[in-house]
């Protein structure tokens, strides 16, 4: 292999690793994929992925060349992950040379999102309304959460244009959602502002990040898991500060009624909520739309598993069992369809993630209910660990298809 070809492969692998990181690949997935590509192309390499950087070394130990790629974490984009996996496959099989592969990766990075801002904003709203239903809300709480979620979607589209604005997105959105929930109780009639707030900010909560962090810790990616977990806790605290400020501002004029019991809805509305929620998460996570039937089935499987598990085992173990069933389903989908299991697993696992528990925990501590807050925080950690363990065990029972 000539030096020019060797350098071309290195540039391709670094660009691919940067792109995978930007679009949400966890450390264990990125490192395994990069090391597999290196072996297939005859390059000795080692990769270490962390939430804000990727370190890569190439060559024998005594003559290694080491690179550090600084990465700004982006949003999970399942479609671009699939496209990047296809590029890697083409390079490995010789259908594309590394130089063209690097160009193609750059094109994928710069390409627009699979879905437009309008549809994404709508799905922010529907995801929030669905969350309010699962939190036990009635039609008032669902409507208030839906409107708040729509505004969060609008704010997300505006702040995503610059890094400076994106840094205050969660805090600003939490203020808006809280103020709207309190005003909604005045406009729509008595309702639980707590449920409306929880539903409105559910798309902001870092529960999925916590679950990924626990998965990285469980798979011995200790630095990445720890840093990601601390980052999620920071985001959670920022959201709580936003909620607190919103309550102070809107509550001063309209008052706050947290304890109002919502008007219950029929049981069958939950099944509608599952379908609407899975559609919303398909759009928000930019999953390929052609896989929607399989994603909807993943949501149904998860819903049944956690419902039955709650009856017999309680919420923590039920979440782990549901994650195990979902992981097996996702890996079976990967084997039959020849695509990434994460396409079906990522949207459905959002039903299980314990972000709302983290918010309740911090609320309790701020209200001087320290022991209750610590207990809820411990429950969040245990639930995240059960979910991560369930997904890992699923990979042992039925491994997914190797995409490369």
NORSUL-V913543 format. One record per backbone hydrogen bond with DSSP energy under -1.0 kcal/mol. NH is the residue of the N-H (numbers start at 1). CO is the residue of the C=O. If there is no record, write none. Layout:
nh=[NH	NH]
co=[CO	CO]
//
This chain:
nh=[6	7	8	9	10	11	12	13	14	15	16	17	18	19	20	21	22	23	24	25	30	31	32	33	34	35	36	37	38	39	40	41	43	46	48	50	53	54	55	56	57	58	59	63	65	67	69	71	77	78	79	81	82	83	84	85	86	87	88	89	90	91	92	93	95	96	101	102	103	104	105	106	107	108	109	110	111	120	121	122	123	124	125	126	127	128	129	130	131	132	133	134	135	136	137	142	143	144	145	146	147	148	149	150	151	152	153	154	155	156	157	158	159	160	161	162	166	167	168	169	172	173	174	175	176	177	178	179	180	181	182	183	184	185	187	188	193	196	197	198	199	200	201	204	205	210	211	212	213	214	215	216	217	218	219	220	221	222	225	226	227	228	229	230	231	232	233	234	235	236	237	238	239	240	241	242	243	244	245	246	247	248	249	250	251	252	254	255	269	270	272	273	274	275	276	277	278	279	280	281	282	283	284	285	286	287	291	292	295	296	297	298	299	300	301	302	303	304	305	306	307	308	309	310	311	312	313	318	319	320	321	322	323	324	325	326	327	328	329	330	331	332	333	334	335	336	337	338	343	344	345	346	348	349	351	352	353	358	359	360	361	362	363	364	365	366	367	368	369	370	373	374	375	376	377	378	379	380	381	382	383	384	385	386	387	388	389	390	391	392	393	394	395	397	398]
co=[2	3	4	5	6	7	8	9	10	11	12	13	14	15	16	17	18	19	21	20	26	27	28	29	30	31	32	33	34	35	36	37	38	57	55	53	50	69	48	67	46	65	44	60	58	56	54	52	23	285	286	77	78	79	80	81	82	83	84	85	86	87	88	89	90	90	97	98	99	100	101	102	103	104	105	106	107	116	117	118	119	120	121	122	123	124	125	126	127	128	129	130	131	133	132	138	139	140	141	142	143	144	145	146	147	148	149	150	151	152	153	154	155	156	158	159	162	163	165	166	168	169	170	171	172	173	174	175	176	177	178	179	180	181	183	184	257	192	193	194	195	196	197	201	201	206	207	208	209	210	211	212	213	214	215	217	216	220	221	222	223	224	225	226	227	228	229	230	231	232	233	234	235	236	237	238	239	240	241	242	243	244	245	246	247	248	250	251	266	267	268	269	270	271	272	273	274	275	276	277	278	279	280	281	283	282	288	289	291	292	293	294	295	296	297	298	299	300	301	302	303	304	305	306	307	308	309	314	315	316	317	318	319	320	321	322	323	324	325	326	327	328	329	330	331	332	333	334	340	341	341	342	344	345	348	349	349	354	355	356	357	358	359	360	361	362	363	365	364	368	369	370	371	372	373	374	375	376	377	378	379	380	381	382	383	384	385	386	387	388	389	390	391	393	394]
//
